[in-house]
Amino acid sequence: MTRFLAFGCGLLVAGCAQLPDVGDRAAQEIVGMPFTAGNNVRLLQDGEATYRAMFLAIGAATDHINLESYKIEDDEVGRKLADMLLSKRAQGVQVHVVYDSVGSIGTPRPYFERLAAGGVKVLEFNPVNPATAKKGWLVNNRDHRKLLVVDGRTAFVGGINFSRVHSGGSSARPAARDPGQPAWRDTHLQIEGPAVEDFQKLFLQTWAKQKGAPLSRARYFPASTARGGEKVRAIGSTPDDPHSLIYLALMSAIAGSQKHVYLTNAYFVPDPQFVDVLTGAAGRGVDVKLLLPGKSDSGLAFHAGRSHYAALLRAGVKIYERRGAFLHAKTATIDGVWSCVGSTNLDWRSFLHNDEIDAAILGRDFAGQMEAAFAADLQQSDAVDLERWKARSFQLRLQEWAARLWEYWL
């Protein structure tokens, strides 16, 4: 898989370097991923706004609710979710939930048993316990997706799990947050329009591949009408694919960029081809900016990512580290027209070992919102200076070297 990915993306970059622009043509011709027109896309920043929008949609559901999440915790957020799902099921709404066995490993079994007892169909993705694994024991393959589809008309996708930690928000003013919550910066989307059908298909594919119980009767694909002016493509990647679709989509967009590439990501552990496409874009005069965490819950990923800083900075890539909040967002915006929001980190695990889901959006209005959000985050970040970086301590260098040895598994 790794050799195929490297070889395939090497060919991809060579071909994309000749593209006159980024956009749907690059994605369709190289990755085979057409965009769907007529969508309304709402940018949701941080947990509070995202939960408010999701719970409002769940409360208004009349036919079905399909939820797929890496982590669902038994805290105030998770319990509110469970209460709402059970209430809607009691009203006759069909409810299906997929949760990842490792991501939700700390959630007590009675949490999911309560859902099942109330009529919710619950599916554990690749169970840690091999005795309960229906597809075969694939403990290294995780479902890192965050997807909610309501009535086949509204989809939510992004980086936010159902967990209290996401409720902290990223306000620079501590008084604006619950003092008991750590600051948490994340991004999610609410999508309405014809593209929701593609997200629904990805959910149903996961359910089928994991050998879930027969799906309840519901109108999963209602007739759709245009709701806005954005073109959207649902990008679902799995280890079963011959290559990571989101990896190829990002590589093609960056390789074809002409003006700027703005990437925000929580776990940056790039492979050599991704480093090459970033430095190649900077070498062409493209303004390449990376917004990365200033602190992380994974020390190995944090230091492995930093081990690439010197090469990137020397090539002209600008790097910023977010301060004051834990950065968990996974976004991209390129040349003021191509944007992406989803669950995929820029690391080997996301590209090779996880099921991931992202939304690519073509549209200048939405790209403008993304650029404004990126600029606001830069105001809360520190630029990494090459000369100061070269003067970092031997201890940091040693941590980076050691972490780099493990980057394939992070």
C-alpha positions as CSV (number, residue, x, y, z in Angstrom):
1,M,0.0,0.0,0.0
2,T,2.8,2.4,0.9
3,R,4.7,1.7,-2.2
4,F,1.6,2.1,-4.4
5,L,0.7,5.4,-2.7
6,A,4.2,6.8,-3.2
7,F,4.4,5.7,-6.9
8,G,0.9,6.8,-7.7
9,C,1.3,10.2,-6.2
10,G,4.6,10.7,-7.9
11,L,2.8,10.3,-11.2
12,L,0.0,12.5,-10.0
13,V,2.2,15.4,-9.1
14,A,4.1,15.2,-12.4
15,G,0.8,15.4,-14.3
16,C,-0.9,18.0,-12.0
17,A,2.1,20.4,-12.3
18,Q,0.8,21.1,-15.8
19,L,-2.7,22.0,-14.8
20,P,-3.7,25.6,-15.4
21,D,-5.8,25.8,-12.3
22,V,-7.3,23.9,-9.4
23,G,-10.9,22.9,-9.4
24,D,-13.4,20.3,-10.5
25,R,-11.5,19.4,-13.7
26,A,-8.4,18.4,-11.8
27,A,-10.4,16.4,-9.3
28,Q,-12.5,14.7,-11.9
29,E,-9.8,13.8,-14.5
30,I,-7.2,12.7,-12.0
31,V,-9.1,11.3,-9.1
32,G,-12.4,10.6,-10.8
33,M,-14.5,12.7,-8.4
34,P,-17.2,14.8,-9.9
35,F,-18.7,17.7,-7.9
36,T,-22.4,18.2,-7.3
37,A,-23.8,21.6,-7.8
38,G,-26.6,23.4,-6.0
39,N,-25.6,23.1,-2.3
40,N,-25.7,25.4,0.6
41,V,-22.7,25.0,2.9
42,R,-22.5,26.5,6.3
43,L,-19.2,26.9,8.1
44,L,-19.4,25.9,11.8
45,Q,-16.5,26.9,14.0
46,D,-15.9,25.1,17.3
47,G,-18.1,22.7,19.3
48,E,-20.8,25.0,20.7
49,A,-22.0,26.2,17.3
50,T,-21.7,22.7,15.8
51,Y,-23.6,20.9,18.5
52,R,-26.3,23.6,18.4
53,A,-26.8,23.1,14.7
54,M,-26.6,19.3,14.9
55,F,-29.1,19.0,17.8
56,L,-31.5,21.4,16.0
57,A,-31.4,19.1,12.9
58,I,-31.8,16.0,15.0
59,G,-34.8,17.5,16.8
60,A,-36.4,18.3,13.5
61,A,-35.9,14.8,12.0
62,T,-39.1,13.1,10.7
63,D,-37.7,10.1,8.9
64,H,-34.2,8.9,9.8
65,I,-31.0,9.8,11.5
66,N,-27.7,8.2,10.4
67,L,-24.7,8.9,12.7
68,E,-21.1,7.8,12.3
69,S,-18.5,9.0,14.8
70,Y,-15.0,8.1,15.9
71,K,-15.7,9.1,19.5
72,I,-19.0,9.3,21.5
73,E,-18.4,9.8,25.2
74,D,-20.7,9.3,28.1
75,D,-20.6,12.9,29.3
76,E,-23.0,15.8,29.1
77,V,-22.7,16.0,25.3
78,G,-22.9,12.3,24.7
79,R,-25.9,11.9,27.1
80,K,-27.8,14.8,25.4
81,L,-27.1,13.1,22.1
82,A,-28.4,9.7,23.5
83,D,-31.5,11.3,25.0
84,M,-32.4,13.1,21.7
85,L,-31.8,9.9,19.6
86,L,-34.0,7.9,21.9
87,S,-36.7,10.5,21.9
88,K,-36.7,10.6,18.1
89,R,-36.8,6.8,17.9
90,A,-39.8,6.8,20.2
91,Q,-41.5,9.1,17.7
92,G,-41.0,6.6,14.9
93,V,-37.8,8.1,13.4
94,Q,-35.3,5.4,12.3
95,V,-31.9,5.8,14.0
96,H,-28.6,4.1,13.1
97,V,-25.3,4.7,14.9
98,V,-21.8,3.6,14.0
99,Y,-19.1,4.2,16.6
100,D,-15.4,3.3,16.5
101,S,-14.3,0.6,19.0
102,V,-11.0,2.3,19.8
103,G,-12.1,5.9,19.6
104,S,-15.0,5.2,22.0
105,I,-13.1,2.6,24.1
106,G,-13.6,4.7,27.3
107,T,-17.4,4.8,26.8
108,P,-19.1,2.4,29.2
109,R,-20.9,-0.5,27.4
110,P,-24.3,0.4,29.1
111,Y,-24.3,3.7,27.1
112,F,-24.7,1.9,23.8
113,E,-26.9,-0.8,25.4
114,R,-29.3,1.8,26.4
115,L,-29.5,3.1,22.8
116,A,-30.1,-0.4,21.5
117,A,-32.7,-1.1,24.1
118,G,-34.6,2.0,22.9
119,G,-34.7,0.8,19.3
120,V,-31.6,2.5,17.9
121,K,-29.6,0.2,15.7
122,V,-26.0,0.4,16.9
123,L,-22.9,-0.9,15.1
124,E,-19.4,-1.1,16.6
125,F,-16.7,-0.5,14.0
126,N,-13.9,-3.1,13.9
127,P,-14.4,-4.3,17.5
128,V,-11.3,-4.5,19.7
129,N,-12.7,-7.9,20.9
130,P,-12.0,-10.3,18.1
131,A,-14.8,-12.5,19.2
132,T,-17.4,-9.8,18.2
133,A,-15.7,-8.8,14.9
134,K,-18.0,-9.7,12.0
135,K,-15.8,-8.4,9.2
136,G,-12.6,-10.0,10.6
137,W,-10.2,-8.6,13.2
138,L,-8.7,-5.4,11.8
139,V,-7.7,-3.6,14.9
140,N,-5.4,-1.1,13.1
141,N,-8.2,0.0,10.7
142,R,-10.2,2.7,12.5
143,D,-13.3,4.7,11.6
144,H,-12.1,8.2,12.1
145,R,-15.1,9.7,10.3
146,K,-17.5,12.3,11.8
147,L,-20.7,12.2,9.8
148,L,-24.4,12.9,10.6
149,V,-27.1,12.6,7.9
150,V,-30.7,13.7,8.8
151,D,-33.6,12.8,6.6
152,G,-31.3,12.5,3.6
153,R,-31.5,16.3,3.3
154,T,-28.9,17.6,5.7
155,A,-25.3,16.4,6.3
156,F,-22.7,17.4,8.9
157,V,-19.1,16.6,8.4
158,G,-15.8,17.8,9.9
159,G,-13.5,17.2,12.9
160,I,-15.8,17.3,15.9
161,N,-16.6,14.2,18.0
162,F,-19.3,14.0,20.6
163,S,-17.3,14.8,23.6
164,R,-17.3,17.5,26.3
165,V,-13.8,18.5,25.4
166,H,-15.1,20.1,22.2
167,S,-17.4,22.4,24.2
168,G,-14.6,24.6,25.3
169,G,-14.4,26.7,22.1
170,S,-11.4,28.7,21.1
171,S,-12.2,32.2,22.2
172,A,-9.2,34.3,23.1
173,R,-11.2,35.6,26.0
174,P,-11.2,33.1,28.9
175,A,-14.3,34.7,30.3
176,A,-16.2,33.7,27.2
177,R,-15.6,30.0,27.9
178,D,-16.7,27.7,30.7
179,P,-13.6,27.8,33.0
180,G,-13.8,24.1,33.4
181,Q,-13.3,23.5,29.7
182,P,-10.0,23.6,27.8
183,A,-9.9,25.8,24.8
184,W,-10.6,23.7,21.7
185,R,-10.4,24.9,18.0
186,D,-12.2,22.8,15.4
187,T,-14.2,23.2,12.2
188,H,-17.3,21.4,10.9
189,L,-19.8,21.9,8.0
190,Q,-23.5,21.7,7.6
191,I,-24.5,20.8,4.0
192,E,-27.9,20.9,2.4
193,G,-28.6,20.1,-1.2
194,P,-28.0,17.3,-3.8
195,A,-24.5,16.4,-2.4
196,V,-26.1,15.0,0.8
197,E,-26.9,11.9,-1.3
198,D,-23.2,11.2,-1.6
199,F,-22.6,11.4,2.1
200,Q,-25.6,9.1,2.7
201,K,-24.1,6.5,0.3
202,L,-20.8,6.6,2.3
203,F,-22.7,5.9,5.5
204,L,-24.6,3.0,4.0
205,Q,-21.4,1.6,2.6
206,T,-19.8,1.6,6.0
207,W,-22.9,-0.1,7.5
208,A,-22.8,-2.8,4.8
209,K,-19.1,-3.5,4.9
210,Q,-19.2,-3.8,8.7
211,K,-22.1,-6.3,8.3
212,G,-24.6,-4.3,10.4
213,A,-28.1,-5.5,11.0
214,P,-30.5,-4.9,8.1
215,L,-31.2,-1.2,7.8
216,S,-34.6,0.0,8.8
217,R,-37.1,1.1,6.1
218,A,-36.6,4.8,5.5
219,R,-36.5,7.4,2.7
220,Y,-32.7,7.5,2.5
221,F,-32.7,9.3,-0.9
222,P,-35.5,11.8,-1.1
223,A,-35.8,14.0,-4.2
224,S,-33.4,16.8,-3.8
225,T,-33.5,20.4,-5.1
226,A,-30.8,23.1,-5.3
227,R,-30.3,24.8,-2.0
228,G,-27.4,27.1,-2.8
229,G,-24.6,27.9,-5.2
230,E,-21.7,25.7,-4.0
231,K,-20.3,22.6,-5.7
232,V,-19.6,19.9,-3.2
233,R,-18.0,16.5,-3.4
234,A,-18.1,13.9,-0.6
235,I,-14.7,12.2,-0.4
236,G,-14.6,8.9,1.5
237,S,-11.3,7.1,1.9
238,T,-10.7,3.6,3.3
239,P,-7.7,1.3,3.6
240,D,-9.6,-1.0,1.1
241,D,-9.1,1.6,-1.7
242,P,-6.0,1.2,-3.9
243,H,-5.2,4.8,-2.9
244,S,-6.4,7.4,-0.5
245,L,-8.8,9.6,-2.4
246,I,-8.4,12.6,-0.1
247,Y,-4.6,12.3,-0.4
248,L,-4.8,12.5,-4.2
249,A,-7.4,15.3,-4.1
250,L,-5.2,17.4,-1.9
251,M,-2.0,16.6,-3.9
252,S,-3.7,17.5,-7.1
253,A,-5.1,20.8,-5.8
254,I,-1.7,21.8,-4.3
255,A,0.2,20.8,-7.3
256,G,-2.1,22.9,-9.5
257,S,-2.2,25.9,-7.2
258,Q,-1.1,29.3,-8.6
259,K,-1.7,31.8,-5.7
260,H,-1.9,30.4,-2.3
261,V,-2.3,27.2,-0.2
262,Y,-3.6,27.5,3.3
263,L,-3.7,24.3,5.4
264,T,-4.8,23.9,9.0
265,N,-4.3,20.5,10.6
266,A,-4.2,18.9,14.0
267,Y,-1.7,16.1,13.3
268,F,0.9,16.9,10.6
269,V,3.2,14.0,9.9
270,P,3.7,14.2,6.1
271,D,5.2,11.6,3.8
272,P,8.0,12.6,1.4
273,Q,5.6,13.1,-1.5
274,F,3.5,15.5,0.5
275,V,6.6,17.5,1.6
276,D,7.7,17.6,-2.1
277,V,4.4,19.0,-3.3
278,L,4.4,21.7,-0.6
279,T,7.9,22.8,-1.3
280,G,7.3,22.6,-5.0
281,A,4.4,25.0,-4.7
282,A,6.4,27.4,-2.6
283,G,9.2,27.2,-5.1
284,R,6.8,28.3,-7.9
285,G,6.0,31.4,-5.8
286,V,2.8,30.1,-4.3
287,D,2.1,31.5,-0.8
288,V,2.1,28.3,1.2
289,K,1.0,28.6,4.9
290,L,0.7,25.8,7.4
291,L,-1.3,26.4,10.6
292,L,-0.4,23.6,13.1
293,P,-0.8,23.0,16.8
294,G,1.4,24.7,19.4
295,K,0.6,21.9,21.7
296,S,-0.8,18.4,21.2
297,D,-2.3,15.4,23.0
298,S,0.1,13.3,21.0
299,G,3.7,14.1,21.8
300,L,5.0,11.6,19.1
301,A,2.9,13.2,16.3
302,F,3.8,16.7,17.5
303,H,7.6,16.1,17.4
304,A,7.5,13.9,14.2
305,G,5.7,16.8,12.4
306,R,8.2,19.3,13.7
307,S,11.1,17.2,12.3
308,H,10.0,18.4,8.9
309,Y,10.0,22.1,9.7
310,A,13.5,22.9,8.7
311,A,13.2,21.5,5.1
312,L,9.8,23.2,4.7
313,L,11.0,26.6,6.0
314,R,14.1,26.5,3.8
315,A,11.9,26.0,0.8
316,G,9.8,29.0,1.6
317,V,6.8,27.3,3.3
318,K,5.5,29.5,6.1
319,I,4.6,27.7,9.4
320,Y,2.5,29.0,12.3
321,E,1.7,27.3,15.6
322,R,-1.7,28.0,17.2
323,R,-1.5,29.2,20.8
324,G,-4.2,29.4,23.5
325,A,-6.3,26.5,22.2
326,F,-5.9,22.9,21.2
327,L,-6.0,22.9,17.4
328,H,-8.1,19.9,16.1
329,A,-9.3,21.3,12.7
330,K,-8.5,19.7,9.4
331,T,-9.1,22.2,6.6
332,A,-7.6,23.5,3.4
333,T,-8.3,26.5,1.1
334,I,-6.5,27.0,-2.2
335,D,-6.5,29.9,-4.7
336,G,-9.7,31.4,-3.4
337,V,-11.9,28.7,-4.9
338,W,-11.1,25.1,-3.7
339,S,-11.7,24.3,0.0
340,C,-11.8,21.1,2.1
341,V,-13.1,20.3,5.6
342,G,-13.3,16.9,7.1
343,S,-11.8,14.3,9.4
344,T,-8.5,13.6,7.7
345,N,-5.2,14.5,9.4
346,L,-2.1,15.1,7.3
347,D,-0.5,11.9,8.6
348,W,0.2,8.4,7.5
349,R,-2.5,6.9,9.7
350,S,-5.3,9.0,8.1
351,F,-4.0,8.3,4.6
352,L,-3.3,4.5,5.0
353,H,-5.1,3.0,8.0
354,N,-8.3,5.0,8.7
355,D,-11.7,5.4,7.2
356,E,-12.0,9.2,6.7
357,I,-14.5,11.5,5.2
358,D,-14.1,15.0,3.9
359,A,-16.1,17.6,1.9
360,A,-14.4,19.4,-1.0
361,I,-16.1,22.7,-1.9
362,L,-15.8,24.7,-5.1
363,G,-17.0,28.3,-4.6
364,R,-15.4,31.7,-4.1
365,D,-17.9,32.8,-1.5
366,F,-17.2,29.8,0.7
367,A,-13.5,30.0,0.1
368,G,-13.7,33.6,1.3
369,Q,-15.2,32.5,4.6
370,M,-12.5,29.9,4.9
371,E,-9.8,32.5,4.3
372,A,-11.3,34.8,6.9
373,A,-11.3,32.0,9.4
374,F,-7.7,31.1,8.6
375,A,-6.6,34.8,9.0
376,A,-8.4,35.0,12.4
377,D,-6.5,31.9,13.5
378,L,-3.2,33.4,12.3
379,Q,-3.9,36.3,14.7
380,Q,-3.8,33.7,17.5
381,S,-0.6,32.0,16.3
382,D,3.1,32.3,16.4
383,A,5.2,32.3,13.2
384,V,8.1,29.8,13.2
385,D,11.3,31.6,12.2
386,L,13.9,29.5,10.4
387,E,16.9,31.0,12.2
388,R,15.4,30.6,15.6
389,W,14.3,27.1,14.6
390,K,17.8,26.1,13.7
391,A,18.9,27.3,17.1
392,R,16.5,24.9,19.0
393,S,17.8,22.7,21.7
394,F,19.5,19.3,21.3
395,Q,16.7,17.8,23.4
396,L,14.1,19.0,20.9
397,R,16.1,17.6,18.0
398,L,16.4,14.3,19.8
399,Q,12.7,14.1,20.4
400,E,12.0,14.9,16.7
401,W,14.5,12.2,15.6
402,A,12.9,9.6,17.9
403,A,9.3,10.5,16.9
404,R,10.2,10.4,13.2
405,L,11.1,6.7,13.5
406,W,7.4,6.0,14.4
407,E,5.6,8.3,11.9
408,Y,4.2,5.5,9.8
409,W,2.2,4.2,12.8
410,L,1.2,7.5,14.4
